Amino acid sequence: MRSLRLILTNPRYFGPAWAFASLNILFGTWAIYIPTVKEDLGIDKATLGIALFFLSLGVFTVFPVASKIINKIGVGKATWFGVLLLCISALFPLMASSFLTLAIALFFFGTTNGFLDISMNTLVTEIEKEDRQNFMSASHGFFSLGGVIAGLGSFLILVFQNRVLHMMVAVSLVIVVSFIFHKQYKNIIAAPIEKAPFSFKNFKPLILLGLVSFVVMGSEGAIVDWSGLFLKEISLAPEAIWGAGFLGFQIMMTLGRFLGDAISSRIGSVKIVAFGASIALIGYLLVLTSNMYLAIAGFALTGLGFSVIIPELFRIGGNVKGVESSQGVAFIAGTGYSGFLLGPVILGFLAEEFSLITSFMVLLVSVMVVLATTLVLKKRRKTAS
């Protein structure tokens, strides 16, 4: 919690942390309107999944060029420009009048998402190096906090009765706060980083960790994109409650990220991954009851369980024998982000071909796989010791 106090009491750290929150405020506001957009455009779940793929495509398109842009203009300015571009692109998906315009809008929304994601993480890394202060984990907690703010905004749906107006309010909040604090970081320039080649002979130990990362992040993406639709179509929840699952998920995700380090130091990385997977398993079982209240509680428990897993995967991946920590962490991040973006697309086709219940049953089985994987990791650690 020390890093959280650092952010809340020092503008130099609050500015970058707010960039994390901004990303999820705008993405979360888009997410709670997914059922409405689907209905208004008259598209099925599979078609919606294709549209969401264009968001993923936008993210991956910007990856190869983002670092060059960041190095050229400076990581501080890149983060500030990323916030501004995200605010602009966030409006267009909610203004789409057809599948084609939705796909194009989501592509650019994904591009700005990806660019800000890379720039703000680089920014926090540089500040940590300069100040010798660790606040990366708490910054990711602010990302979750942004989701909480977006989820709370879902209760304003009936007040605004206009999704574009709702997004404009969210954009205004992001811009006003960012404008106040961006001067604290806009002149920071990233130090040159030498990239070490990846050794494939040591790749094998990372496969299990990558699988877990893909499943967990894929599940996170699924809940962000499909929880509202589940409550609407399966639990038959009223419109004002559609965002409650996403809100519960984000609240518990935030809580877990702010408290997870203390728990990990007591029980260890592998045990906390197993503990988190067990909590998420119970959460999915509650979701699959289809009862509105139990489903909302299930989404919240799933958020609590997942919150502690990804940070621990970074810790384990950064300590794989024979693999440099940066390479291990990069692999975990890559597989995880792929899961976050591709998971909702895959589940969209499953939901259309079978049902949303089937999609969430697949997620339940996936968490069982994660739990089984922790047993293998535990055995390997005992063997190594």
Steps between C-alpha positions, in 0.01 A plus 500: 500500500807726525504549122132596508574769760788617282268547203231677698740744666738588215388651165807353325362151559130580483527630141627172348266295722206705372599405144445135603161589647409702190552204269252285690250779564453542125531132409261405780245760393507348152466150647179570693330613177595189300155336546328821386726542197442136402125545526486835317712375211305174476809278495540153651761389756737361236491825304563693820797271563640592157458870579687451828776328303561830320563660838762229561642554152542870575695423816738260326543734202644776718741274690781498238506880463410620851850474646648699211246779547553501877878524463472775241265736684573394858307264722337782698360676194403163351292421808327841490431470125380143559243622753375768258476259204321243714244761606425576135485139379282388795204694363481335158399138590191635677413710193519206256199454274599167341728201548755654264520833683513315834792285380691805373431695820613209717818464297603859576381467860723193531794684344483783754444248782815313405709815459400642839551160665860479379586864566358519853671175608827630360444831680452334839808284438712808429374685807572196715858497368549871555344519847568146622138476606280202411142582409434285191268259681300783656479665157339184367270525800399840365420329170253284690376808684423652161279198432322561830432860398368380164285240673352760733425702189276217380238616748481825303371321188141587579598857593677581173299268273765580239816292481703762312416762763598252770838443332550875461460540876759224557734664248460836673594347836811340349615813317447743789696291753768410243545865403561593864765233559660434158761774555650280770613242244479643147874584476626158610707319237562124505859380530623279211445129563711224349293203390643157574421217255262235632648153560256237374679217676364633828152558360339179629462599871303807393233310308291415807528854631400636161198269491385624841554861395300450180209335686484754782528808281260343250250453781546861606428616147194276482349646815568856382328436166232241583392544864242762406354280229492202740301697758267629230427178308563221751423658838229724349625795706347847451698747289627697800670182633680393180823666612489360855701188415775708342493737799528219756780340300696827487449589868635166619775505239611838634490383862700188418770694314551741788520218758648209302869573568457462876323164458759376252787575738336270755394198293716516185435549128377152400263473797346839434440405133324183618306700760394755240394230253292331771317825576439560128367144468241565770415827326428330168283239672290783642479668159378176341205481740356777278340663804549875463631564853717187512639579154600852608664357814671242277647766273631681809662185641656426162654848499646441847647167394655625177642817657783316674593258220658714226743687732621165635546361148732794431696415816530130409574571133772745598678228699496206258840334504709579191269780382566870552229661712410751227449219248283298737285798589466600134378151410241499780380846399472404133302181557280673756417793278424262213253319723338825612438603140425165334304338785185712451510434126518122547225509760284708267499221242429240772211710630349530153551135409383365836416749778650744748464229764729279290755782470515545877520125552812507281639773726424283804694209349785737412532604866513131593795469261670791677446331836648174365795691359590631847550140613752449219676826588516396864657163409755669273601741777546210744709313242711810429565549871 
